[in-house]
Amino acid sequence: MNICVVGTGYVGLVSGTCFSEIGNNVVCIDIDSKKIEKILQGEMPIYEPGLDKLVLKNVAEGRLKFSTSLKEGMEKADVVIIAVGTPPKADGSANLEFVEAVAKEIGENLNSYKVIVTKSTVPVGTNKHVKNIISQSNKSGHTFDVASCPEFLREGSAIYDTMNMERAIIGTETTKAAEVLTELHKPFNTNIIVTSIETAEMIKYAANAFLAVKISFINEIANLAEKVGADVQEIAQGIGADDRIGPKFLQAGVGYGGSCFPKDVSALISIAQNAGSPMSILETITKVNDNQRYVIVEKIKNYYASEIAGKHFAVLGLAFKPNTDDMRDAPSIDIIRELTAAGAKVTAYDPVAAENAKKVIPNLTTKDDIYDVIEGKDAVVILTEWSDIRELDLDRVKSTLVKPVIFDGRNVFNCDEINKKGFYYESIGRKTVIGDGE
């Protein structure tokens, strides 16, 4: 099948590459020619393990091409996929200007029947809006169908998630479009669910909102667990063993961030308000998540009796999660801002997100070696659970700190083991380890 993917961001580049990997001819479109040049040299615009090799492999084998011309990309395409950004507006609603611009250009370049797929996360009603825009700019008279096929990629495992997708949601108005998209997704051996367009649009938002609720719920349980002497990890194990609940997304910490959960929850709240059906649960969990990132700050301030001016902290982890360089709405931004506002100094480490972090955290000092960051500092603050942070040589860490103190916002270490190492250790929803750091 011939596919044109508009947009080479996270969704477009990964999806286009994976569609070519299963044997389709794919042209990825981006207006930025320099970006395309870098991609073809193996320099990816995003950090995603294995993406560079997969892109270059399929380019070399002739199935994956890149262009700045949408007209060129659409010429032989059976399916045109819209995968441009839908960033949040100030009021939390989705900004659709990029989707609208692409839809207009698609209409101007229709040269045969095509299925126009929106893969960007968009509010209910957007695909019908896209259909109207294409119809208004379609001077050729060629027929087309629109469809909604939302993505469910996790940053850091996006290739795996595409090649092993749990479900393919296909929202269409016609049997013809459903058949085309079903055939496209069959090689993934996935559970194909065909729905109306509006239902498909809602599924994406509902899925992310539910996971955000689950994270905020376990964080509230964690905060209570500390007060009553319980352990949130054991609680999560106990309730996660119930197959109605499951163990995933029950890891307490400093809250969620990234490009999806904050944006999609805000957008769903906006959709609900505009429809006259406000969602009080989502409005509350947004506040819970915003507050959760300050829990670790309060632990630090309480330990130092609010006298943290002049203290120098080693912050380990900046990205909102491991295996990505994404700093969008990362908890580290607010946490570092709070610490520096109180007069503390911060030197940070992140294996891939340091440069992106400097763009959003003014005057941030980073180092490439994790032990250089830790040496001579008053305490360690863990904000992302990268594998090299999990594998720290704690004896070496202890020997280089002013005092053996760790504030862990991701519950990386076992409390009993770290107690034996002699650390003062505070985490989320678990007992405080006194060790020798007191």
N, C-alpha and C positions, 0 to 999 in steps of 0.2 A: 504494500500500500504506500502511496505517496502522501507525505505529511509535511505541512508547513507549521512551524512553531514560532509564534511572535513573542519575543522576549527571551533574553538569555540570563535571567536571574536564577534564583534557586530552583523554582518550579520548572521554568522553561528549559534551562540547560540540562538539568537532570532528566526530565521527562523525555526531551528530544533525543538525548544520548541513549537512554534505555529503549526507546522505541526503535532506534536504529540497530541496537544490539540484538533485537529479536527479529531483524531481517527487513525492516521497512526502510524506504528512502526518505530521509528527513532533511529539510532545510530549516535552519534556525535563523530568525531575523532579529537584527538589532540595529538601531539607528547610529550606534557608536562604532565607527569603523576601527578605531584604536583598540576597543575592547575585543572585537573579533580577531584582530591581528594577534593580540596577546593570547587569546584562547587557542588559536592555531599553532602558537609556539609552546603550548602546554602550560601557560600561565593562567590559571583559572581565576575568575572574578570573585569566587567564594571558596571557602575552605570546606572541602568535602572529601573524606578519605577515598582514594581510588578513582576520583572523577577524571583527573588529568589523563591517566592511562587509558581509561575507557573512551574518552573523547578522541584522543589521538589514534587509538586502534580503529575506531569506526570511520574516522576521516581517511585514514590510510586505506581502508577497505572499500571506500567509495560510497558508503551508505549515509554519511553525515556530512552536510555542507553548511556553510554560513554565508549570509548575505546581508547587505543593508537595504535591499530592495524587496519590499513586500510583493510587488507585482511579479518579480522574478520567482519568489518563493511560492506564490499561489498558482503559477502557470500550469503545472501538472498535478497540483495537490488534489487529493480526494477529501482530505480533512485539514481544516485550518484551526489551530489551537491558539487561543488567546491566553497568554501567560504573563501579562504585565502586572506591575504593582498596583495595589489598591490601598495606599497608606491611609491612616486615620486622619480625619479633619480634627479641628480643635474641639468639636462637640462629640467626638468619638465615632461619628458615622464614617462610612467608607468613601474615600475620594475616588470617583470613577472616571476622572478626566482622561486617563491613559487608555482605559477600556473603550471609552466613547470615541477617542481619536482613531484607535485601531479599527473599530467597527465601521467608521465612515470610510476609511481607506480600503477596507475589505470590499465594501459595496461598490466602490469606484473601480475595483479591479476584478470583479467576478467575470470569469470567462467560460464557466461550465457549472453544472450542479456540484455543490460542495456542502459538507457538514461543517458548520462553524461551531466550535466547542469552546466554551469558557471554562478554563481550568483555574483561573484566578478566583480567590475567595471573594464573593460578591453578595450583596443583600438580595433577598427575595424580590423578584420582579426585574432584576437586571437583565436577564437573558431576553425577556420580552422587549425591554428597552433597546438592547443590542439589535434585535430583529427589526425593530422600527427604524433604527439608524441605518442599518444595511439596506433596507427596502427603499428608504428615501434617497440614498446615494447610488442605488443600483440602476444604472441607465442601460445596461445590456439586456435586461429582461430574463437573464438566467435564473433558474430556481435555486433555492438553498434551504437548508434546515438549520435551526440552532439547537444546541444541546448544552447541558451542564454536566461536567465530569470533574467534580472537585478532587483536589489532591489531598493525600494524607501522609505526606512525607515528614519524617523526623530528621531534623538537622543532625548530621553526624552519622546517620545510617540511611540516608535518602536513596542511595543506589539499591541497597538491600530491600528497602521498603517498596521500591518500584518493581524490582524483579521478582519479589515475593509478596505482592500486595494481597492483603487480607480480603479486600473487597474492591470492586470497581463499581462506582455509582454512576449510572447513566440516566440522566434526566432528559427526556425527549418529548416532542409533540407527535412524531410520526414513526410508524413501523420501519420505514426505510432507513431513517437515521439510526434507530436502535439497532438494526441489523448490521449497519456499517461499523458502528462503535463496538458492538459485541464481537464481531470478527476481529477488530483491531486488538481487543483485550484478551482474546482466547489463549494466545501463547503464554500468558502469564499464569495460566492455571488458577485463576482467581474466582472468587464467588462474585458473579456478575448480578447486580441488582438494578433492574430497569424501573424507573419511576417517572412521575411527572417532573417537569423542569423545576417547579416551585419546591417540590419535596427534596430534590437533589440539592438545591441551593440551601435549604434549611438543615439538611443532614450534616454538612460540613460545620456549620456554626454550632449545631446542637452537640456534635461530638467533642469539639474543642472546649465548649462551655462546660460540659459534664466533667471532662478531665480536670479543668481548672477548679471546679467545685470540689473534686476529690482531693486535690492538692491542698486547697485552703482548709478543707475539713480536717485533714490529718495534722495540719499545722496548728489549728485551734486545739485539737486533742493533745498535741505535743505541749503546748503552753500550759494546759490544765494538768497534764501528767507531771510536769515539774513541780507544780504546787502541791500535789497530793502524794508525791513519792513513787509514781509509776514510771514505767519505761516505754516510750512511744514505739521503739522498734519491736518490742515484744507485743505491744498492743496491735501494731500493724500486722505482725505475723499471725496473731490470733484471729483478727477480723478478716485478713486476706485469705485465710484458709477456707472461708465460706465462699463457695463458688458463685454465689450471687453477688459478691463484692470483688473478689480477686485481689492479688497482691500488688498489681501494678499501680503506679502513681500514689503510693502510700509512703513515700519517703519524705519525712519531715525535713525542713530546712529553712532557708531565708526567702522562700517564695518563688513563684514562676516569673519568667521574663521571656525575651525572645520576640520573634516576628509574628507569632500566631496567637497565643493565648490572650495577651493583653489587648491586641487589636481586635480579635474576633469576639471576645466577650463584650468589649465596648460597642462594637458594631451591632451585636445582637440586642444589647440593651437599647440602642438607638432604634433598631427595627421594631422592637416591642413597644416602645413609647409611641412611635409614629403610628403603629397599628392600634393603639388604645388598649394594649394588653401588657402593662409594665411587668417586669420580671424582678421581683424584690430579692429573690435568692441571689441572682447574678449581681445586683447592685451591692449586696452585702459582701459577697466574696471578693469583689474588687477592693473594697475597703480592708478586708482581712489580709489580702495579699500585699497591699500597699503598706500596711502596718507591720507585716511579718519581717520585712527586711531590716526594721529598726530594732528588732528583738536582740540581735547580736550586738548592736551598738550599745543598747542599755546594759547588756552583760559586761561589756568592756568598761563602760563608765562606772558601773557599780563596783567592779573590782578595784578600780583606781580611785574610788570615792569622788568621782567626777573631776579628778585632777589629772587629765590626760594631756594637757598642754605640754609640749616638749617631748612627749613619748614618741618613740619611733616604732611603727608596726610593719611587719612583713606580711603583706596581703598576697595570698596564694590563690590564684584563679581570678580571672576577670570576665570571661565570657559567661553568658547566662547558663550554659551547660557545657559538658565536655565535648570534644570532637567537633567544635565549631569555632569560628572567629567572630561570631555574631554578638555584637554589643547592644543590640536593640532592647531597651528596657531591662538591661541586666541589673540585678540587685547591687552589684559592686559599685555602680555609679552613685547611687544614693548613700551607700554605706561609707564609701571613701569621702564623699562630700561632707557627711556628718562628722567624720573623724577629723578631717582637716579644718573644718569650721570651728571645731573645739580646740584647735591649736596643735593637734598631733601631726606628725610626719608619717608619710607612707612611702614605702618602696614596694613595688608589686612584681609579680611573676605570672606569666601565662604563656604556655608554649606556642600559641598561634595568634592570640587576640591582642597582644600588647600594642601593636601599631594602631589597630582600630580603636582601642581603649583611649589612646592619647588624643584621638580626634574628639572624644566626648567628655573626657575628664581633664580639665585644664591643669597644666604643669605637672602631670603625672610622671613620676620617676619609675622606670622599669629596668630590670636586668634580665639577661638571658639565662643565667645560671641560678637555679633555685636555691642553692646553698649560699651563694653570694648575697642573695636577697635576705636570707635569714640571719646571716652573721652579724652579731652585735646589736640586734634589735631587742626591744623590750618584750615583744610577744609576737606570736604568729596568729594571723586571722585567715581562716580557710573559707573561701567563697565559691569555689568550683571544684568538683571532685575528679580532677584529672588523674589518670593512672599513676603518673610520676609523683603526685602528691600523696596518693594512697600508699605508695611504695617508699616513702621517705625513710631514711636511716635515722630513727628517732634518737639514738645515742649521739649521733653527730649533730642533730638539731639541738639537743640539750646542751651539748658542750659549747655551742656557738652563741646561744641566746644569753642576754643579760640575766634573765631568770627563765626557768622552764615553764612558760605559760603559753597555752594554746586556746584560742576561741574558734570553735569549729562550727561553721554554719551549714555543714553538709553531713555531719555525723560520720566522718570518714573512718575514725579509729574506734577500736573496741575499748570500752571504758576500763575493764579489768587489766588489759595488757598495758594501756598507757599509764595506769596507776602504778604498775610494777616498774615502769621506766622513771617514775618520780616527777611527773608533770602535774601542774595545776591545769585542769582541762574542763572547759565548759562547752557543751554542745546544745542541741535543740531537743527538748523533751526527754532528757535523760538526767541522771544524777550528776552532780558536780564532783569531779575527781580532785581531791586535795593534793595528793602526792607531796612533792617537795617544793612545789612552786608557790606555796602560800607564804 
